[in-house]
Amino acid sequence: MANHLRKSGSGTGQGLLWLFGAILVVQGFGSALTEAGWDTSFGVAGLMRAAHMPVWTTLLVGLAGVVLLGVAARRHHARKRAGRRS
């Protein structure tokens, strides 16, 4: 699979966008859901509670992940279109 990503023109930066986007989505929204449903926190939510940050800040982390995934998808599709033109 990694070989396929290299052939499609995805560089290290592109892979990191996908990776960090996915991590932030899981940590942000997953933490918020876990805390709402089971009254416990993990990962980023646990750190934010220890720092006395508002509950909604975990949703901002998830939103940041969605933004990174959107940027990664846009770059991926732009490279795909540019490859077809060549």
Secondary structure, DSSP 8 states (H G I E B T S, - for coil): -HHHHHHTT--HHHHHHHHHHHHHHHHHHHHHHHHHHHS---HHHHHHHHTT--TTHHHHHHHHHHHHHHHHHHHHHHHHHHHHH-
